[in-house]
Amino acid sequence: LSTTAGQKVLLQDDNVQTSKEWFDTISAAIKRLPNGLGLVMGWQPEPPPAPPPPPEETAPPPSSSFASRRSKKTSRTKSIRQPASPPAPTFDAAQMQQQHQQQQSQASGVVDSCGSQSPQERKNRIRNKLRQFFVRRPTLESLQEKGIFKDEPVFGCTLAHLCEKDRSSVPRFVQECILEIERRDMTADGLYRASGNLSQVQKVRCHVNQDDYSVLAQEEDIHVLTGALKMFFRHMKEPLFPYNLFTKFLKAIGQPTRTTKMAMFRDLLSELPRPNYDTLKYLLRHLLRVTEHSDKNRMHIQNLAIVFGPTLLSSGEEPRNLALDMMQQNQVIEFLLLEFNFLFP
């Protein structure tokens, strides 16, 4: 914005629409002023026509003695013309926008090259940046070696370490959680099959990891407790059935006769570490108590085997035949429940 006094004021905004509104408002305001009081960004009022120069004054003819006496003092006077003031510079809107962009570019020192790239090129650039980020990201193993990432005190811990800490062959959480479940109404429909509220399950997990087991007695929803127990076994560092025995148990369940199965299962159960054996026995005995109410909760042995098969048995690798492995995992748990009294004397 330029004035007749030669002053310049730069009004700018990142929003082009806002700059245009300013331009229109200032233009309208100046148009309401008397002509000649200001100019704004390319608009200037038409100058009024210049007045005619005043006529030259001439002395009257010396017709009297007075005129003769004044004739010596009378002289011609000329009109003095004021030089016209130079027009104030105008400021075009396009020029202002261009100057604004140049100032922004100079201030940031960054030239945006995205506008000259195709959408595919931009996607490739973003993909490459993300790939570089994940390549530089440290692995879980390296974080664990450095002590940055540590196992949770209860959930996600190794069974042997947890039992050693609890000074018991069955983790404290498993014992207290099952105790609270059996105190509740085990006739609830779909026990262990129905999922509890995940946020409440995570709340139980958080409190137990902080050695606060009182949350189990405070929880009113039995499905939250069963969900927490399933989560505990699912997040163990190694499944309740160790990885090295996974294939052997699947082979044992595939035997044609009950006698052969019983013999192989006894041998395999004897290979389990003491915490694994005692915890498995504790859990299976509880599941059999659940089946005592199967007429109401509709959780028969086969249904419980479907729930706990993939949770307790895993190879730790990608299965070659997922459907077959899942079926055999379920059959292993089902056989253990059916033959519990013979396999766990």
WOMO-V631972 format. One record per pair of residues at least 12 apart in sequence whose ideal C-beta (glycine too) atoms are under 10 Angstrom apart, sorted by sequence separation. I is the first residue (numbers start at 1). J is the second residue. D is the distance in Angstrom with one decimal. If there is no record, write none. Layout:
BEGIN
i->{I | I}
j->{J | J}
d->{D | D}
END
This chain:
BEGIN
i->{11 | 26 | 28 | 31 | 33 | 35 | 36 | 59 | 62 | 113 | 153 | 154 | 159 | 162 | 203 | 204 | 207 | 216 | 252 | 253 | 269 | 287 | 291 | 310 | 313 | 27 | 30 | 35 | 215 | 251 | 252 | 288 | 290 | 291 | 313 | 26 | 27 | 30 | 31 | 59 | 60 | 157 | 204 | 252 | 287 | 290 | 315 | 11 | 25 | 26 | 27 | 28 | 30 | 59 | 159 | 200 | 203 | 204 | 249 | 252 | 310 | 313 | 314 | 27 | 58 | 59 | 157 | 203 | 248 | 249 | 252 | 288 | 309 | 310 | 313 | 23 | 26 | 57 | 59 | 154 | 248 | 251 | 287 | 309 | 312 | 313 | 23 | 57 | 58 | 154 | 155 | 201 | 287 | 309 | 311 | 22 | 23 | 57 | 58 | 154 | 200 | 248 | 249 | 309 | 310 | 313 | 23 | 56 | 57 | 154 | 200 | 201 | 204 | 208 | 248 | 249 | 284 | 287 | 306 | 309 | 310 | 312 | 313 | 1 | 56 | 57 | 200 | 203 | 204 | 207 | 287 | 306 | 308 | 309 | 312 | 1 | 56 | 57 | 201 | 202 | 205 | 308 | 309 | 311 | 54 | 56 | 196 | 200 | 201 | 204 | 205 | 245 | 248 | 306 | 307 | 309 | 310 | 54 | 55 | 197 | 200 | 201 | 204 | 208 | 245 | 284 | 305 | 306 | 308 | 309 | 312 | 1 | 53 | 54 | 196 | 199 | 200 | 201 | 202 | 203 | 204 | 283 | 305 | 308 | 309 | 53 | 54 | 196 | 197 | 198 | 201 | 202 | 205 | 245 | 304 | 305 | 307 | 308 | 52 | 53 | 54 | 177 | 196 | 197 | 200 | 201 | 204 | 205 | 241 | 244 | 245 | 303 | 305 | 306 | 53 | 194 | 195 | 196 | 200 | 201 | 204 | 241 | 284 | 302 | 305 | 306 | 308 | 1 | 194 | 195 | 196 | 198 | 201 | 202 | 242 | 283 | 302 | 304 | 305 | 308 | 11 | 192 | 193 | 196 | 197 | 201 | 205 | 242 | 304 | 305 | 50 | 173 | 177 | 191 | 192 | 195 | 196 | 241 | 242 | 245 | 302 | 303 | 305 | 4 | 173 | 176 | 191 | 194 | 195 | 196 | 240 | 280 | 301 | 302 | 305 | 4 | 5 | 180 | 183 | 188 | 190 | 193 | 194 | 198 | 279 | 301 | 304 | 305 | 3 | 4 | 50 | 183 | 188 | 189 | 191 | 192 | 196 | 242 | 300 | 301 | 3 | 4 | 173 | 180 | 181 | 184 | 187 | 188 | 191 | 192 | 195 | 196 | 240 | 241 | 301 | 302 | 2 | 3 | 172 | 173 | 177 | 180 | 184 | 186 | 190 | 240 | 276 | 301 | 302 | 1 | 2 | 3 | 47 | 176 | 179 | 180 | 184 | 185 | 192 | 239 | 240 | 300 | 301 | 1 | 2 | 175 | 176 | 178 | 179 | 180 | 184 | 188 | 192 | 238 | 1 | 2 | 172 | 177 | 180 | 183 | 184 | 240 | 241 | 301 | 1 | 4 | 47 | 173 | 176 | 182 | 186 | 236 | 240 | 172 | 176 | 181 | 184 | 2 | 177 | 180 | 181 | 183 | 184 | 44 | 173 | 236 | 240 | 44 | 181 | 180 | 181 | 44 | 179 | 233 | 287 | 291 | 43 | 155 | 178 | 181 | 39 | 40 | 42 | 177 | 178 | 180 | 181 | 36 | 39 | 41 | 42 | 155 | 156 | 176 | 177 | 180 | 284 | 287 | 288 | 38 | 39 | 40 | 41 | 42 | 155 | 233 | 283 | 287 | 288 | 39 | 40 | 41 | 42 | 154 | 155 | 177 | 178 | 39 | 41 | 42 | 157 | 177 | 284 | 285 | 288 | 41 | 42 | 152 | 154 | 155 | 156 | 280 | 283 | 284 | 287 | 288 | 41 | 42 | 152 | 154 | 155 | 229 | 41 | 153 | 154 | 173 | 174 | 177 | 281 | 285 | 152 | 153 | 154 | 173 | 280 | 284 | 152 | 153 | 154 | 229 | 153 | 174 | 154 | 173 | 174 | 281 | 284 | 285 | 284 | 171 | 281 | 282 | 249 | 250 | 280 | 281 | 226 | 249 | 268 | 280 | 171 | 250 | 27 | 278 | 246 | 265 | 269 | 277 | 23 | 240 | 245 | 246 | 247 | 246 | 23 | 162 | 243 | 246 | 261 | 265 | 239 | 240 | 241 | 243 | 246 | 261 | 265 | 239 | 240 | 241 | 242 | 243 | 244 | 20 | 23 | 155 | 239 | 240 | 241 | 243 | 262 | 266 | 19 | 159 | 162 | 234 | 239 | 240 | 241 | 242 | 243 | 250 | 253 | 254 | 261 | 265 | 269 | 156 | 157 | 162 | 233 | 236 | 239 | 250 | 253 | 268 | 269 | 155 | 156 | 161 | 234 | 235 | 236 | 238 | 239 | 252 | 253 | 266 | 16 | 19 | 20 | 155 | 159 | 160 | 230 | 234 | 239 | 250 | 251 | 253 | 254 | 258 | 262 | 265 | 266 | 19 | 154 | 155 | 156 | 157 | 158 | 159 | 160 | 230 | 233 | 234 | 236 | 238 | 250 | 253 | 261 | 265 | 266 | 155 | 156 | 157 | 158 | 159 | 229 | 232 | 233 | 246 | 249 | 250 | 253 | 266 | 5 | 6 | 8 | 11 | 155 | 156 | 157 | 158 | 159 | 231 | 234 | 249 | 252 | 253 | 258 | 262 | 4 | 7 | 8 | 10 | 16 | 19 | 154 | 155 | 156 | 159 | 226 | 230 | 250 | 253 | 258 | 262 | 4 | 6 | 9 | 229 | 246 | 249 | 250 | 253 | 261 | 4 | 5 | 6 | 8 | 152 | 159 | 246 | 249 | 252 | 253 | 4 | 12 | 16 | 249 | 258 | 2 | 3 | 11 | 12 | 152 | 2 | 3 | 10 | 14 | 151 | 246 | 249 | 2 | 12 | 13 | 249 | 2 | 12 | 241 | 2 | 10 | 11 | 12 | 1 | 10 | 14 | 12 | 241 | 12 | 241 | 10 | 1 | 192 | 191 | 192 | 191 | 186 | 191 | 188 | 191 | 186 | 187 | 191 | 194 | 169 | 171 | 174 | 175 | 178 | 182 | 186 | 193 | 169 | 170 | 174 | 178 | 181 | 186 | 187 | 188 | 191 | 192 | 193 | 194 | 169 | 186 | 187 | 191 | 193 | 168 | 169 | 170 | 171 | 175 | 178 | 179 | 182 | 186 | 187 | 189 | 190 | 191 | 192 | 169 | 170 | 171 | 174 | 178 | 181 | 182 | 185 | 187 | 188 | 189 | 190 | 191 | 166 | 169 | 170 | 174 | 177 | 178 | 181 | 187 | 188 | 189 | 190 | 163 | 168 | 169 | 170 | 186 | 187 | 189 | 193 | 163 | 164 | 168 | 170 | 171 | 175 | 178 | 185 | 186 | 187 | 188 | 192 | 193 | 163 | 169 | 170 | 174 | 185 | 187 | 191 | 192 | 160 | 162 | 163 | 169 | 170 | 186 | 190 | 191 | 193 | 159 | 160 | 161 | 192 | 193 | 160 | 163 | 192 | 159 | 160 | 163 | 191 | 192 | 158 | 159 | 162 | 190 | 159 | 159}
j->{23 | 38 | 40 | 43 | 45 | 47 | 48 | 71 | 74 | 125 | 165 | 166 | 171 | 174 | 215 | 216 | 219 | 228 | 264 | 265 | 281 | 299 | 303 | 322 | 325 | 40 | 43 | 48 | 228 | 264 | 265 | 301 | 303 | 304 | 326 | 40 | 41 | 44 | 45 | 73 | 74 | 171 | 218 | 266 | 301 | 304 | 329 | 26 | 40 | 41 | 42 | 43 | 45 | 74 | 174 | 215 | 218 | 219 | 264 | 267 | 325 | 328 | 329 | 43 | 74 | 75 | 173 | 219 | 264 | 265 | 268 | 304 | 325 | 326 | 329 | 40 | 43 | 74 | 76 | 171 | 265 | 268 | 304 | 326 | 329 | 330 | 41 | 75 | 76 | 172 | 173 | 219 | 305 | 327 | 329 | 41 | 42 | 76 | 77 | 173 | 219 | 267 | 268 | 328 | 329 | 332 | 43 | 76 | 77 | 174 | 220 | 221 | 224 | 228 | 268 | 269 | 304 | 307 | 326 | 329 | 330 | 332 | 333 | 22 | 77 | 78 | 221 | 224 | 225 | 228 | 308 | 327 | 329 | 330 | 333 | 23 | 78 | 79 | 223 | 224 | 227 | 330 | 331 | 333 | 77 | 79 | 219 | 223 | 224 | 227 | 228 | 268 | 271 | 329 | 330 | 332 | 333 | 78 | 79 | 221 | 224 | 225 | 228 | 232 | 269 | 308 | 329 | 330 | 332 | 333 | 336 | 26 | 78 | 79 | 221 | 224 | 225 | 226 | 227 | 228 | 229 | 308 | 330 | 333 | 334 | 79 | 80 | 222 | 223 | 224 | 227 | 228 | 231 | 271 | 330 | 331 | 333 | 334 | 79 | 80 | 81 | 204 | 223 | 224 | 227 | 228 | 231 | 232 | 268 | 271 | 272 | 330 | 332 | 333 | 81 | 222 | 223 | 224 | 228 | 229 | 232 | 269 | 312 | 330 | 333 | 334 | 336 | 30 | 223 | 224 | 225 | 227 | 230 | 231 | 271 | 312 | 331 | 333 | 334 | 337 | 41 | 222 | 223 | 226 | 227 | 231 | 235 | 272 | 334 | 335 | 81 | 204 | 208 | 222 | 223 | 226 | 227 | 272 | 273 | 276 | 333 | 334 | 336 | 36 | 205 | 208 | 223 | 226 | 227 | 228 | 272 | 312 | 333 | 334 | 337 | 37 | 38 | 213 | 216 | 221 | 223 | 226 | 227 | 231 | 312 | 334 | 337 | 338 | 37 | 38 | 84 | 217 | 222 | 223 | 225 | 226 | 230 | 276 | 334 | 335 | 38 | 39 | 208 | 215 | 216 | 219 | 222 | 223 | 226 | 227 | 230 | 231 | 275 | 276 | 336 | 337 | 38 | 39 | 208 | 209 | 213 | 216 | 220 | 222 | 226 | 276 | 312 | 337 | 338 | 38 | 39 | 40 | 84 | 213 | 216 | 217 | 221 | 222 | 229 | 276 | 277 | 337 | 338 | 39 | 40 | 213 | 214 | 216 | 217 | 218 | 222 | 226 | 230 | 276 | 40 | 41 | 211 | 216 | 219 | 222 | 223 | 279 | 280 | 340 | 41 | 44 | 87 | 213 | 216 | 222 | 226 | 276 | 280 | 213 | 217 | 222 | 225 | 44 | 219 | 222 | 223 | 225 | 226 | 87 | 216 | 279 | 283 | 88 | 225 | 225 | 226 | 90 | 225 | 279 | 333 | 337 | 90 | 202 | 225 | 228 | 87 | 88 | 90 | 225 | 226 | 228 | 229 | 85 | 88 | 90 | 91 | 204 | 205 | 225 | 226 | 229 | 333 | 336 | 337 | 88 | 89 | 90 | 91 | 92 | 205 | 283 | 333 | 337 | 338 | 90 | 91 | 92 | 93 | 205 | 206 | 228 | 229 | 91 | 93 | 94 | 209 | 229 | 336 | 337 | 340 | 94 | 95 | 205 | 207 | 208 | 209 | 333 | 336 | 337 | 340 | 341 | 95 | 96 | 206 | 208 | 209 | 283 | 96 | 208 | 209 | 228 | 229 | 232 | 336 | 340 | 208 | 209 | 210 | 229 | 336 | 340 | 209 | 210 | 211 | 286 | 211 | 232 | 213 | 232 | 233 | 340 | 343 | 344 | 344 | 232 | 343 | 344 | 312 | 313 | 343 | 344 | 290 | 313 | 332 | 344 | 236 | 315 | 93 | 344 | 313 | 332 | 336 | 344 | 91 | 308 | 313 | 314 | 315 | 315 | 93 | 232 | 313 | 316 | 331 | 335 | 310 | 311 | 312 | 314 | 317 | 332 | 336 | 311 | 312 | 313 | 314 | 315 | 316 | 93 | 96 | 228 | 312 | 313 | 314 | 316 | 335 | 339 | 93 | 233 | 236 | 308 | 313 | 314 | 315 | 316 | 317 | 324 | 327 | 328 | 335 | 339 | 343 | 231 | 232 | 237 | 308 | 311 | 314 | 325 | 328 | 343 | 344 | 231 | 232 | 237 | 310 | 311 | 312 | 314 | 315 | 328 | 329 | 342 | 93 | 96 | 97 | 232 | 236 | 237 | 307 | 311 | 316 | 327 | 328 | 330 | 331 | 335 | 339 | 342 | 343 | 97 | 232 | 233 | 234 | 235 | 236 | 237 | 238 | 308 | 311 | 312 | 314 | 316 | 328 | 331 | 339 | 343 | 344 | 234 | 235 | 236 | 237 | 238 | 308 | 311 | 312 | 325 | 328 | 329 | 332 | 345 | 85 | 86 | 88 | 91 | 235 | 236 | 237 | 238 | 239 | 311 | 314 | 329 | 332 | 333 | 338 | 342 | 85 | 88 | 89 | 91 | 97 | 100 | 235 | 236 | 237 | 240 | 307 | 311 | 331 | 334 | 339 | 343 | 86 | 88 | 91 | 311 | 328 | 331 | 332 | 335 | 343 | 87 | 88 | 89 | 91 | 235 | 242 | 329 | 332 | 335 | 336 | 88 | 96 | 100 | 333 | 342 | 87 | 88 | 96 | 97 | 237 | 88 | 89 | 96 | 100 | 237 | 332 | 335 | 89 | 99 | 100 | 336 | 90 | 100 | 329 | 91 | 99 | 100 | 101 | 91 | 100 | 104 | 103 | 332 | 104 | 333 | 103 | 96 | 287 | 287 | 290 | 290 | 286 | 291 | 290 | 293 | 289 | 290 | 294 | 297 | 273 | 275 | 278 | 279 | 282 | 286 | 290 | 297 | 274 | 275 | 279 | 283 | 286 | 291 | 292 | 293 | 296 | 297 | 298 | 299 | 275 | 292 | 293 | 297 | 299 | 275 | 276 | 277 | 278 | 282 | 285 | 286 | 289 | 293 | 294 | 296 | 297 | 298 | 299 | 277 | 278 | 279 | 282 | 286 | 289 | 290 | 293 | 295 | 296 | 297 | 298 | 299 | 275 | 278 | 279 | 283 | 286 | 287 | 290 | 296 | 297 | 298 | 299 | 273 | 278 | 279 | 280 | 296 | 297 | 299 | 303 | 274 | 275 | 279 | 281 | 282 | 286 | 289 | 296 | 297 | 298 | 299 | 303 | 304 | 275 | 281 | 282 | 286 | 297 | 299 | 303 | 304 | 273 | 275 | 276 | 282 | 283 | 299 | 303 | 304 | 306 | 273 | 274 | 275 | 306 | 307 | 275 | 278 | 307 | 275 | 276 | 279 | 307 | 308 | 275 | 276 | 279 | 307 | 278 | 279}
d->{8.5 | 9.1 | 9.6 | 7.5 | 8.6 | 7.5 | 7.7 | 6.7 | 9.4 | 9.9 | 7.9 | 9.2 | 7.1 | 9.3 | 7.0 | 6.9 | 9.6 | 8.0 | 3.8 | 8.3 | 9.1 | 8.6 | 8.8 | 9.8 | 8.5 | 5.4 | 7.0 | 6.4 | 9.2 | 7.6 | 5.6 | 8.1 | 9.6 | 6.8 | 9.4 | 5.1 | 7.2 | 8.9 | 7.7 | 9.6 | 8.6 | 8.7 | 9.4 | 9.8 | 8.0 | 6.6 | 9.6 | 8.0 | 10.0 | 7.4 | 8.8 | 10.0 | 8.2 | 4.2 | 9.6 | 9.6 | 10.0 | 6.3 | 8.6 | 8.4 | 8.5 | 8.4 | 8.0 | 5.5 | 9.1 | 8.0 | 10.0 | 8.4 | 7.8 | 7.9 | 6.1 | 8.9 | 9.4 | 6.0 | 4.3 | 7.7 | 9.2 | 9.2 | 7.8 | 7.4 | 9.9 | 9.4 | 5.1 | 6.8 | 7.9 | 8.9 | 5.9 | 9.4 | 6.9 | 8.3 | 8.3 | 9.4 | 8.9 | 8.6 | 8.9 | 9.5 | 9.1 | 6.8 | 9.5 | 5.5 | 6.9 | 8.8 | 5.9 | 8.4 | 5.6 | 6.0 | 9.4 | 6.4 | 4.9 | 9.9 | 9.6 | 9.5 | 6.5 | 7.7 | 5.6 | 9.5 | 9.4 | 9.1 | 8.7 | 3.8 | 7.9 | 8.3 | 7.4 | 9.3 | 7.2 | 8.9 | 6.6 | 8.4 | 7.5 | 10.0 | 7.3 | 9.7 | 8.9 | 3.8 | 6.5 | 9.3 | 6.5 | 9.1 | 9.0 | 9.9 | 9.8 | 8.5 | 7.8 | 9.0 | 9.4 | 7.2 | 8.9 | 9.1 | 5.6 | 8.3 | 6.4 | 5.9 | 8.2 | 9.3 | 8.9 | 6.8 | 9.5 | 9.5 | 8.2 | 6.8 | 4.5 | 8.8 | 4.4 | 8.5 | 9.4 | 9.1 | 8.5 | 5.2 | 9.9 | 4.8 | 9.4 | 6.7 | 9.5 | 4.5 | 5.7 | 9.5 | 9.5 | 9.3 | 9.7 | 9.2 | 9.5 | 7.9 | 4.6 | 5.3 | 7.9 | 5.2 | 9.5 | 8.0 | 7.8 | 9.2 | 4.4 | 8.9 | 6.5 | 6.3 | 9.5 | 7.3 | 8.7 | 9.7 | 10.0 | 9.8 | 9.8 | 8.4 | 3.7 | 6.0 | 8.1 | 5.2 | 8.6 | 8.1 | 8.7 | 8.7 | 7.3 | 9.8 | 8.1 | 8.4 | 6.7 | 9.3 | 6.8 | 3.7 | 8.6 | 9.7 | 9.7 | 9.8 | 9.7 | 7.8 | 4.1 | 8.6 | 9.8 | 9.4 | 5.2 | 9.4 | 7.4 | 7.6 | 8.9 | 8.6 | 8.4 | 8.1 | 9.6 | 7.3 | 3.8 | 9.3 | 9.3 | 9.8 | 9.4 | 6.7 | 8.0 | 6.1 | 8.6 | 7.3 | 8.2 | 8.5 | 9.2 | 9.4 | 8.5 | 7.1 | 8.6 | 8.9 | 3.8 | 7.6 | 7.4 | 9.3 | 9.6 | 9.7 | 8.5 | 7.5 | 9.7 | 8.9 | 7.6 | 8.0 | 5.9 | 7.6 | 8.5 | 7.6 | 8.6 | 6.0 | 6.6 | 7.7 | 9.7 | 9.5 | 9.9 | 9.3 | 8.1 | 8.9 | 8.6 | 9.4 | 9.9 | 5.9 | 6.9 | 9.3 | 9.1 | 6.8 | 8.1 | 8.6 | 5.4 | 9.9 | 10.0 | 4.9 | 9.3 | 6.9 | 9.8 | 9.7 | 6.0 | 7.0 | 5.6 | 9.9 | 9.1 | 9.4 | 9.9 | 7.1 | 6.2 | 8.7 | 8.9 | 9.7 | 9.4 | 7.4 | 9.7 | 9.1 | 8.8 | 7.3 | 9.0 | 9.6 | 8.7 | 4.7 | 8.6 | 7.7 | 9.6 | 5.7 | 9.9 | 4.8 | 9.6 | 8.6 | 6.0 | 9.2 | 8.6 | 5.5 | 8.3 | 6.2 | 9.0 | 6.5 | 8.3 | 9.1 | 9.5 | 9.7 | 6.4 | 8.4 | 8.0 | 9.9 | 9.8 | 9.9 | 9.4 | 9.7 | 4.4 | 8.9 | 7.0 | 9.0 | 5.9 | 8.2 | 9.5 | 5.8 | 7.5 | 9.4 | 9.8 | 6.4 | 7.9 | 9.7 | 6.6 | 9.8 | 8.6 | 7.2 | 5.6 | 9.9 | 9.8 | 10.0 | 5.6 | 7.1 | 8.5 | 6.2 | 7.4 | 9.8 | 9.7 | 8.4 | 9.9 | 9.8 | 9.6 | 7.3 | 8.3 | 9.8 | 7.7 | 7.5 | 5.1 | 5.7 | 6.2 | 6.4 | 10.0 | 8.9 | 8.5 | 7.7 | 7.7 | 9.8 | 8.8 | 9.6 | 8.0 | 9.8 | 4.9 | 5.9 | 9.6 | 9.8 | 7.3 | 9.3 | 4.8 | 6.7 | 6.8 | 9.6 | 9.4 | 9.9 | 8.5 | 9.7 | 8.2 | 9.4 | 6.3 | 8.1 | 8.2 | 8.2 | 4.6 | 5.0 | 5.3 | 7.9 | 9.9 | 6.3 | 9.8 | 6.1 | 7.7 | 6.6 | 6.7 | 8.0 | 9.2 | 6.2 | 7.0 | 8.5 | 5.7 | 9.2 | 9.2 | 4.9 | 5.9 | 9.7 | 6.2 | 9.9 | 8.9 | 8.2 | 10.0 | 7.1 | 8.9 | 9.8 | 9.9 | 6.0 | 9.0 | 9.3 | 8.8 | 9.6 | 9.6 | 5.1 | 6.1 | 8.4 | 6.8 | 8.2 | 5.3 | 8.3 | 7.2 | 7.5 | 9.5 | 7.2 | 9.2 | 5.0 | 9.2 | 8.2 | 7.8 | 5.6 | 5.1 | 7.8 | 8.3 | 9.0 | 7.1 | 7.0 | 9.5 | 6.2 | 8.5 | 8.4 | 9.0 | 7.9 | 7.2 | 7.9 | 9.0 | 9.9 | 10.0 | 8.1 | 10.0 | 4.9 | 9.2 | 6.7 | 9.7 | 8.4 | 9.8 | 8.9 | 10.0 | 9.9 | 6.2 | 8.5 | 8.6 | 8.6 | 9.8 | 9.2 | 9.1 | 6.7 | 7.3 | 4.7 | 5.8 | 9.7 | 9.9 | 7.6 | 9.9 | 7.1 | 9.4 | 8.2 | 5.8 | 7.4 | 9.2 | 10.0 | 7.4 | 7.7 | 4.6 | 4.9 | 10.0 | 6.5 | 9.6 | 7.6 | 8.3 | 8.8 | 5.9 | 8.0 | 7.8 | 4.6 | 9.1 | 9.9 | 7.7 | 9.6 | 8.9 | 9.8 | 6.2 | 9.5 | 10.0 | 9.5 | 8.5 | 8.8 | 9.6 | 7.1 | 6.6 | 7.5 | 6.3 | 9.7 | 9.5 | 9.4 | 7.6 | 9.2 | 4.7 | 7.2 | 5.6 | 9.9 | 7.8 | 6.8 | 9.0 | 8.5 | 8.6 | 9.8 | 9.2 | 8.7 | 9.1 | 9.8 | 8.8 | 8.7 | 9.7 | 7.3 | 9.5 | 5.9 | 6.2 | 9.5 | 7.3 | 5.1 | 8.0 | 9.8 | 9.2 | 9.5 | 8.6 | 9.1 | 6.7 | 9.2 | 6.5 | 7.1 | 7.4 | 9.9 | 9.7 | 8.8 | 7.5 | 7.7 | 9.3 | 7.8 | 5.1 | 9.1 | 9.7 | 7.9 | 4.7 | 4.8 | 8.2 | 5.8 | 10.0 | 9.3 | 4.7 | 7.5 | 4.5 | 7.3 | 10.0 | 9.6 | 6.2 | 9.0 | 8.2 | 7.6 | 5.1 | 9.9 | 9.9 | 9.0 | 9.5 | 9.8 | 5.1 | 7.1 | 6.4 | 6.6 | 9.4 | 9.3 | 9.4 | 8.5 | 7.8 | 9.7 | 9.8 | 6.6 | 6.9 | 9.3 | 7.8 | 8.6 | 6.9 | 7.7 | 9.5 | 8.4 | 6.4 | 7.3 | 9.3 | 6.1 | 8.7 | 8.9 | 8.2 | 7.3 | 9.2 | 7.2 | 9.5 | 9.8 | 9.9 | 9.7 | 7.1 | 6.1 | 10.0 | 8.6 | 8.2 | 8.4 | 7.6 | 8.1 | 9.5 | 8.8 | 5.2 | 8.6 | 9.7 | 4.8 | 7.2 | 9.1 | 9.9 | 9.9 | 9.9 | 6.4 | 8.1 | 8.7 | 9.9 | 5.0 | 9.8 | 7.5 | 8.4 | 7.0 | 9.6 | 9.5 | 4.9 | 8.1 | 8.3 | 9.5 | 6.7 | 4.6 | 9.1 | 5.6 | 7.6 | 9.7 | 9.8 | 6.5 | 8.2 | 8.0 | 7.6 | 7.9 | 9.0 | 9.6 | 8.7 | 9.1 | 8.0 | 9.9 | 6.9 | 5.8 | 9.7 | 9.9 | 10.0 | 7.9 | 7.1 | 9.8 | 9.5 | 9.5 | 9.4 | 8.0 | 9.9 | 9.5 | 7.2 | 7.0 | 5.9 | 8.8 | 5.5 | 7.4 | 6.1 | 7.5 | 7.5 | 9.9 | 9.8 | 8.8 | 9.4 | 8.7 | 8.2 | 9.7 | 5.2 | 8.0 | 4.8 | 4.5 | 6.5 | 8.6 | 9.2 | 10.0 | 9.9 | 7.2 | 9.1 | 9.3 | 6.5 | 5.1 | 9.6 | 7.3 | 6.8 | 8.6 | 6.2 | 8.1 | 5.2 | 6.7 | 6.4 | 4.8 | 9.3 | 8.8 | 8.9 | 8.6 | 8.2 | 5.8 | 6.6 | 5.2 | 9.8 | 4.0 | 5.1 | 7.0 | 9.6 | 9.6 | 8.4 | 3.9 | 5.9 | 6.2 | 7.0 | 9.3 | 8.5 | 7.3 | 9.6 | 8.7 | 5.4 | 8.8 | 6.3 | 8.3 | 8.4 | 9.7 | 8.6 | 9.3 | 9.9 | 9.1 | 9.2 | 6.5 | 9.8 | 9.4 | 8.2 | 8.4 | 4.2 | 9.6 | 4.9 | 9.0 | 9.0 | 9.9 | 9.5 | 6.3 | 6.5 | 8.0 | 9.4 | 8.9 | 8.8 | 9.0 | 8.8 | 8.9 | 8.2 | 7.7 | 8.8 | 9.5 | 9.9 | 5.9 | 5.6 | 8.4 | 5.1 | 5.0 | 8.4 | 7.9 | 9.6 | 7.7 | 9.3 | 6.2 | 9.6 | 9.9 | 10.0 | 6.6}
END
